[in-house]
Amino acid sequence: EDYHERCVQCSEVNWGLTDGGRFYCRTCHNVTERTREVVNSAITLNTRIQTISKGLRKQEKSDEGWEWYVCEGFQFVLRKQAEALEALGVCPQMKDEILCNFWRRYLQKSQQAYCNRPAGESIKVLSGCESSTDMDSEPERPSLLHLLSLSESDGDPLTDCSFGSSTGKVSESTSACSGSVDGSLHFMKNQKDKLRMSMPMTLSFCYMALLWLRESMTLSDLLRFVVEGHIPYLNVFQCFPEKMKLYGLDLKIFCVESWPVYEEVYDKMLHLAAFLELPRFPDITDSCFLHPDMLCMKYLMEANLPDELHNWTCRVVKKIHIGEADFLTFVPGNKSTRKVKYDVLAAAVIVVVLKLLFLLDDNYEWLLSDFAEERNKNNKEDGPYFEFKKWYKVIKNSLDVEQKKMDEEKAKCLWRCEKPLFYSAKKKSKVLKRRQIVVNLQHQFGKLSGSWQPAEKPNPSSFQLNWSEDNTDGSCFHGHSLKGILQEKCGLLTVMNPDYWLCTVKLCTEK
């Protein structure tokens, strides 16, 4: 009654008091730093201090955290992944313009936000928003969608939307078996007409944004960066704000115990784009990195194959019309168009070219390799002929070494996070005690075995295998010639064997 200043956010004069004695706006829940002045002479200053202290003790004792929703947690994960992709060199507009709009459209289409509240549904987004005299409320809880907003220029969506499921009423308080408000409803939703959000789907969102921008990062690169730890995925919930209590069903939602699978992420991306009713994606032309000609050049370099093979891959792409924009461009929801996996397509073209040149029937390629080896012994003037047998030995040895390193890294991977987790509030003390025992034992064993420093994470690279022509051991085959396996007909170089062998059928002729 004695405080008539307007709120700095909504310009309303509708003040209430928190349990700590501070004024908060009942309209927008803005909390001010001003406390209530003592007007009764019978009340001493000491009484007011005791009231504030009592409120702080109660807040520390309860420590229940914010009321938060599952979609807010996934929004935090998407934000972290988008920031990691920007750090890897992706276009800066991906986070605020592309991925942000995809995410908002998903929230609207799935009736989680940016929509009218379903009739008959009572959702208590903030404590004390319905009763102005409730002194046990927590008006200091800010909107996580405002704190974690992918675009800081936009307002708080909580003012005109609802985050509850339209299948029923959401509990006004945090569920006993979940730290989030709607953790249990997340598994109860009927997903026949919409996709349920999951951790693999966060990567589907990222890949869909990369595809829209026609970035040079393919899906296989994205998943490899996830495994290498350059993109947050495993135990990413450790970065959640402290007030977002995570236990119970929330762990089943955000805790992953396996690496993402290519097919799963790709299929979810297809269904997601159709669900969002997105328009035709920007055309994939021959100047884009996702074009087969560009990707084939990259994979030929990484596979340590001769540079002359790129001419043959380009001929194959042109011959079978897989380099056209209508074939490569993604059109969501159109069943008549082919869904192209760009990295798989480029690798397949290289395999087809190798079969055209070397037949790869476990006989013909070795004969050609022996012929090239004899020519290289007798011919010292021209460049070396490509020897398939020698190339196979070099590649096989390198792949075995890399596979061993990968297996060792996977074996060392700690699936459990450093942050202690508990599935219920009753078991919290027991889990914290066990975690402290584990930390103490690790510290003691570390002293006994000596100081062990983990290996530094290598810088991310688009190439897993690098080959340099400066090597004296002759392990680089980029500059080798294909003359030993080609013959000239009518001014054109053609293969010596016109047959193409497919392992599932007999030898195929040109017809």
For each residue, the residues with C-beta under 8 A, 3 or more apart:
1:
2: 37 39
3: 15 23 34 36
4: 13
5: 13
6: 11 12 13
7: 10 11 12 13 14 25 27 28 30
8: 11 30
9: 25 28 30
10: 7 25 27 28 30
11: 6 7 8
12: 6 7 25 27 28
13: 4 5 6 7
14: 7 25 26 27 132
15: 3 23 24 25 26
16: 23 24 25 26 128 132 133 139
17: 21 22 23 24 36 135
18: 21 22 23 24 31 55 135 137 139 140
19: 54 55 58 59 135 136
20: 35 52 55 56 59
21: 17 18 35 36 48 51 52 55
22: 17 18 31 32 33 34 35 36
23: 3 15 16 17 18 31 32 34 35 36
24: 15 16 17 18 29 30 31 32 139 140
25: 7 9 10 12 14 15 16 28 29 30 31 32
26: 14 15 16 29 129 132
27: 7 10 12 14
28: 7 9 10 12 25
29: 24 25 26 126 128 129 139
30: 7 8 9 10 24 25
31: 18 22 23 24 25 139 140
32: 22 23 24 25
33: 22
34: 3 22 23
35: 20 21 22 23 52
36: 3 17 21 22 23 48
37: 2
38: 43 45 47 48
39: 2
40: 43
41:
42:
43: 38 40 47 48
44: 47 48
45: 38 48 49
46: 49 50
47: 38 43 44 50 51
48: 21 36 38 43 44 45 51 52
49: 45 46 52 53
50: 46 47 53 54
51: 21 47 48 54 55
52: 20 21 35 48 49 55 56
53: 49 50 56 57
54: 19 50 51 57 58
55: 18 19 20 21 51 52 58 59
56: 20 52 53 59 60
57: 53 54 60 61
58: 19 54 55 61 62
59: 19 20 55 56 62 63
60: 56 57 63
61: 57 58
62: 58 59
63: 59 60
64: 174 245
65: 68 174 179 242 243 244 245
66: 141 142 144 241 243 244 245
67: 124 125 126 127 141 173 174 181
68: 65 72 73 144 179 180 181 244
69: 72 73 112 163 180 181 182
70: 73 74 180 182 183 186 197 250 253
71: 74 75 107 112 113 163 197
72: 68 69 75 76 144 145 148 163 244
73: 68 69 70 76 77 180 237 240 244 246 250 253 254
74: 70 71 77 78 197 202
75: 71 72 78 79 103 144 145 148 150
76: 72 73 79 80 144 148 239 240
77: 73 74 80 81 199 202 232 236 237 254
78: 74 75 81 82 99 103 150 202 205 206
79: 75 76 82 83 95 148 150
80: 76 77 83 84 232 236 239
81: 77 78 84 85 202 203 206 231 232 233 236
82: 78 79 85 86 94 95 99 150 206 209
83: 79 80 86 87 95
84: 80 81 87 88 230 231 232
85: 81 82 88 90 94 95 206 210 217 231
86: 82 83 89 90 92 94 95
87: 83 84
88: 84 85 217 225 230 231 460
89: 86
90: 85 86 94 210 213 215 217
91: 94 213 215
92: 86 95 96
93: 96 97 98 213
94: 82 85 86 90 91 97 98 99 209 210 213 215
95: 79 82 83 85 86 92 98 99 100 150
96: 92 93 100 150 151
97: 93 94 100 101
98: 93 94 95 101 102 209 212 213
99: 78 82 94 95 102 103 150 205 206 209
100: 95 96 97 103 104 150 151
101: 97 98 104 105
102: 98 99 105 106 205 208 209 276 278
103: 75 78 99 100 106 107 150 205
104: 100 101 107 108 113 114 157
105: 101 102 108 109 276
106: 102 103 109 110 197 205 272 275 276
107: 71 103 104 110 112 113 114 157 161
108: 104 105 111 112 113 114 115
109: 105 106 194 275 276 277
110: 106 107 194 195
111: 108 115 118 165 166
112: 69 71 107 108 115 162 163 165
113: 71 104 107 108 145 157 161 162 163
114: 104 107 108 157 160 161
115: 108 111 112 161 162
116:
117: 121 123 161 162
118: 111 121 162 164 166
119:
120:
121: 117 118 162 164 166 168 169 170
122: 169
123: 117 162 163 164 169 170
124: 67 127 129 130 170 172
125: 67 129 158 162 163
126: 29 67 129 137 138 139 141
127: 67 124 134 136 137 138 139 141
128: 16 29 131 132 134 136 137 138 139
129: 26 29 124 125 126 137
130: 124
131: 128 134 137
132: 14 16 26 128
133: 16
134: 127 128 131 137
135: 17 18 19
136: 19 127 128
137: 18 126 127 128 129 131 134
138: 126 127 128 141
139: 16 18 24 29 31 126 127 128
140: 18 24 31
141: 66 67 126 127 138 243
142: 66 146 147
143: 146 147 156 158
144: 66 68 72 75 76 147 148 241 244
145: 72 75 113 148 149 156 157 158
146: 142 143 149 155 156 158
147: 142 143 144 241
148: 72 75 76 79 144 145
149: 145 146 152 154 156
150: 75 78 79 82 95 96 99 100 103
151: 96 100 154
152: 149
153:
154: 149 151 157
155: 146 159
156: 143 145 146 149 159
157: 104 107 113 114 145 154 160 161
158: 125 143 145 146 161 163
159: 155 156
160: 114 157
161: 107 113 114 115 117 157 158
162: 112 113 115 117 118 121 123 125
163: 69 71 72 112 113 123 125 158 181 182
164: 118 121 123 169 170 182 185
165: 111 112 168 170 182 185 188 189
166: 111 118 121
167: 185 188 189 190
168: 121 165 185
169: 121 122 123 164
170: 121 123 124 164 165 181 182 185
171: 174 175 181
172: 124
173: 67
174: 64 65 67 171 178 179 180 181 245
175: 171 178 180 181 183 184 248 249
176: 424 425
177: 183 184 248 249 424
178: 174 175 181 183 184 247 248 249 250
179: 65 68 174 183 244 245 246 247 248 250
180: 68 69 70 73 174 175 183 186 246 249 250
181: 67 68 69 163 170 171 174 175 178
182: 69 70 163 164 165 170 185 186
183: 70 175 177 178 179 180 186 248 249 250 253
184: 175 177 178 187 188 249
185: 164 165 167 168 170 182 188 189
186: 70 180 182 183 189 196 197 249 253
187: 184 249 252
188: 165 167 184 185
189: 165 167 185 186 194 196
190: 167 193
191: 194 195 196
192:
193: 190
194: 109 110 189 191 275
195: 110 191 201 268 271 272 275
196: 186 189 191
197: 70 71 74 106 186 201 202
198: 201 202 253 268
199: 77 202 203 233 253 254 256 260
200: 203 204 260 261 264 265 268
201: 195 197 198 204 205 268 272
202: 74 77 78 81 197 198 199 205 206 233
203: 81 199 200 206 207 222 223 226 233 260 265
204: 200 201 207 208 265 266 268 269 272
205: 78 99 102 103 106 201 202 208 209 272
206: 78 81 82 85 99 202 203 209 210 222 231
207: 203 204 210 211 219 222 265 266 269
208: 102 204 205 211 212 269 272 273
209: 82 94 98 99 102 205 206 212 213
210: 85 90 94 206 207 213 215 217 222
211: 207 208 214 215 269 281 290 330
212: 98 208 209 281 282
213: 90 91 93 94 98 209 210 282
214: 211 282 284 288 289 290
215: 90 91 94 210 211 289
216: 289 290 462
217: 85 88 90 210 221 222 225 462
218: 221 222 290 295 342 343
219: 207 222 223 262 265 266 341 342 343
220: 223 224 262 343
221: 217 218 224 225 343 462
222: 203 206 207 210 217 218 219 225 226 231
223: 203 219 220 226 227 259 260 262 265
224: 220 221 227 228 464
225: 88 217 221 222 228 230 231 460
226: 203 222 223 229 230 231 233 234 259 260
227: 223 224 259
228: 224 225 457 458 460
229: 226 234 457
230: 84 88 225 226 457 460
231: 81 84 85 88 206 222 225 226
232: 77 80 81 84 236 239
233: 81 199 202 203 226 236 256 260
234: 226 229 256 413 415
235: 238 255 416 417 418 419
236: 77 80 81 232 233 239 254
237: 73 77 240 246 250 254 255 417
238: 235 417 418 419
239: 76 80 232 236
240: 73 76 237 244 246
241: 66 144 147 244
242: 65
243: 65 66 141
244: 65 66 68 72 73 144 179 240 241
245: 64 65 66 174 179
246: 73 179 180 237 240 250 251 254 421
247: 178 179 250 251 421 422 423 424 425 428
248: 175 177 178 179 183 251 423 424
249: 175 177 178 180 183 184 186 187 252 253
250: 70 73 178 179 180 183 237 246 247 253 254
251: 246 247 248 254 255 421 423
252: 187 249 255
253: 70 73 183 186 198 199 249 250
254: 73 77 199 236 237 246 250 251
255: 235 237 251 252 417 421
256: 199 233 234
257: 415
258: 261
259: 223 226 227
260: 199 200 203 223 226 233 264 265
261: 200 258 264 265
262: 219 220 223 265 266
263: 266 267
264: 200 260 261 267 268
265: 200 203 204 207 219 223 260 261 262 268 269
266: 204 207 219 262 263 269 270 341
267: 263 264 270 271
268: 195 198 200 201 204 264 265 271 272
269: 204 207 208 211 265 266 272 273
270: 266 267 273 274 332 339
271: 195 267 268 274 275
272: 106 195 201 204 205 208 268 269 275 276
273: 208 269 270 276 278 330 332 333
274: 270 271 277 278 332 333
275: 106 109 194 195 271 272
276: 102 105 106 109 272 273 332
277: 109 274 332 333
278: 102 273 274 281 332
279: 332
280: 329 330 331 332
281: 211 212 278 329 330 331 332
282: 212 213 214 329
283: 325 328 329
284: 214 288 290 291 325 328 329 342
285: 288 291 325
286: 291 293 294 323
287: 291
288: 214 284 285 291 294
289: 214 215 216 294 295
290: 211 214 216 218 284 294 295 328 342
291: 284 285 286 287 288 294 295 323 328
292: 295 296 313 317 322 323 328 342 345 346 349
293: 286 296 297 310 313 314 317 323
294: 286 288 289 290 291 297 298
295: 218 289 290 291 292 298 299 342 343 345 346
296: 292 293 299 300 310 313 314 317 346 349 350
297: 293 294 300 301 310
298: 294 295 301 302 346 462 463
299: 295 296 302 303 346 347 350
300: 296 297 303 305 306 307 309 310 313 350
301: 297 298 304 305 463 467 478
302: 298 299 463 464 465 466
303: 299 300 350 395 465
304: 301 391 394 395 465 467 475 476 477 478
305: 300 301 309 350 391 477 478
306: 300 309 386 477 478 479 480 481 482
307: 300 310 478 479
308: 311 312 481 482
309: 300 305 306 312 313 350 353 354 357 482
310: 293 296 297 300 307 313 314
311: 308 314 315
312: 308 309 315 316 353 356 357
313: 292 293 296 300 309 310 316 317 349 350 353
314: 293 296 310 311 317 318
315: 311 312 318 319
316: 312 313 319 320 349 352 353 356
317: 292 293 296 313 314 320 322 323 349
318: 314 315 321 323
319: 315 316
320: 316 317
321: 318 324 327
322: 292 317 327 328 345 349
323: 286 291 292 293 317 318 327 328
324: 321 327 328
325: 283 284 285 328 329
326: 329 337
327: 321 322 323 324 338 340
328: 283 284 290 291 292 322 323 324 325 340 342
329: 280 281 282 283 284 325 326 337
330: 211 273 280 281 337 339 340
331: 280 281 334 337
332: 270 273 274 276 277 278 279 280 281
333: 273 274 277
334: 331 337
335:
336:
337: 326 329 330 331 334
338: 327
339: 270 330
340: 327 328 330 345
341: 219 266 344 345
342: 218 219 284 290 292 295 328 345 346
343: 218 219 220 221 295 346 347
344: 341 347 348
345: 292 295 322 340 341 342 348 349
346: 292 295 296 298 299 342 343 349 350
347: 299 343 344 350 351
348: 344 345 351 352
349: 292 296 313 316 317 322 345 346 352 353
350: 296 299 300 303 305 309 313 346 347 353 354
351: 347 348 354 355
352: 316 348 349 355 356
353: 309 312 313 316 349 350 356 357
354: 309 350 351 357 358 360
355: 351 352 358 359 360 500 501 502
356: 312 316 352 353 495 500
357: 309 312 353 354 482 485 486 495
358: 354 355 364 365 368 388 485
359: 355 363 364 365 497 499 500 501
360: 354 355 364 365 501
361: 364 365 501
362: 365 366
363: 359 366 367
364: 358 359 360 361 367 368 497
365: 358 359 360 361 362 368 369 388 389
366: 362 363 369 370 388 389
367: 363 364 370 371
368: 358 364 365 371 372 388 484 485 496
369: 365 366 372 373 387 388 389 390
370: 366 367 373 374 389
371: 367 368 374 375 484
372: 368 369 375 376 385 386 387 388 484 485
373: 369 370 376 377 387 389 390
374: 370 371 377 378
375: 371 372 378 379 385 484
376: 372 373 379 384 385 387
377: 373 374
378: 374 375
379: 375 376 382 385
380:
381:
382: 379 481
383: 479 480 481
384: 376 387 479 480 481
385: 372 375 376 379 480 481 482 483 484
386: 306 372 391 477 480 481 482 484 485
387: 369 372 373 376 384 390 391 480
388: 358 365 366 368 369 372 391 392
389: 365 366 369 370 373 392 393
390: 369 373 387 393 394
391: 304 305 386 387 388 394 395 477
392: 388 389 395 396
393: 389 390 396 397
394: 304 390 391 397 398 475 477
395: 303 304 391 392 398 399
396: 392 393 399 400
397: 393 394 400 401
398: 394 395 401 402 465
399: 395 396 402 403
400: 396 397 403 404
401: 397 398 404 405
402: 398 399 405 406 464 465
403: 399 400 406 407
404: 400 401 407 408
405: 401 402 408 409
406: 402 403 409 410
407: 403 404 410 411
408: 404 405 411 412
409: 405 406 412 413
410: 406 407 413
411: 407 408
412: 408 409
413: 234 409 410
414: 417
415: 234 257
416: 235
417: 235 237 238 255 414 421
418: 235 238
419: 235 238
420: 431 432 435
421: 246 247 251 255 417 431
422: 247 425 427 428 430 431 432
423: 247 248 251 427
424: 176 177 247 248 427 428
425: 176 247 422 428
426:
427: 422 423 424 430 431
428: 247 422 424 425 431 432
429: 432 433
430: 422 427 433 434
431: 420 421 422 427 428 434 435
432: 420 422 428 429 435 436
433: 429 430 436 437
434: 430 431 437 438
435: 420 431 432 438 439
436: 432 433 439 440
437: 433 434 440 441
438: 434 435 441 442
439: 435 436 442 443
440: 436 437 443 444
441: 437 438 444 445
442: 438 439 445 446
443: 439 440 446 447
444: 440 441 447 448
445: 441 442 448 449
446: 442 443 449 450 451 452
447: 443 444
448: 444 445
449: 445 446 452
450: 446
451: 446
452: 446 449
453:
454:
455:
456:
457: 228 229 230
458: 228 461
459:
460: 88 225 228 230
461: 458 464 466
462: 216 217 221 298
463: 298 301 302 466
464: 224 302 402 461
465: 302 303 304 398 402
466: 302 461 463
467: 301 304 471 475 476 477 478
468: 471 476
469: 476 478 479
470:
471: 467 468 474 475 476
472:
473:
474: 471
475: 304 394 467 471
476: 304 467 468 469 471 479
477: 304 305 306 386 391 394 467 480
478: 301 304 305 306 307 467 469
479: 306 307 383 384 469 476
480: 306 383 384 385 386 387 477
481: 306 308 382 383 384 385 386 484
482: 306 308 309 357 385 386 485 486
483: 385 486
484: 368 371 372 375 385 386 481
485: 357 358 368 372 386 482 495 496
486: 357 482 483 493 494 495 496
487: 493 494 495 496
488: 491 492 493 494
489: 492 494
490:
491: 488
492: 488 489
493: 486 487 488
494: 486 487 488 489 498
495: 356 357 485 486 487 498
496: 368 485 486 487
497: 359 364
498: 494 495 509 510
499: 359 507 508 509
500: 355 356 359 507 508
501: 355 359 360 361 507 508
502: 355 505 508
503:
504:
505: 502 508
506:
507: 499 500 501
508: 499 500 501 502 505
509: 498 499
510: 498
511:
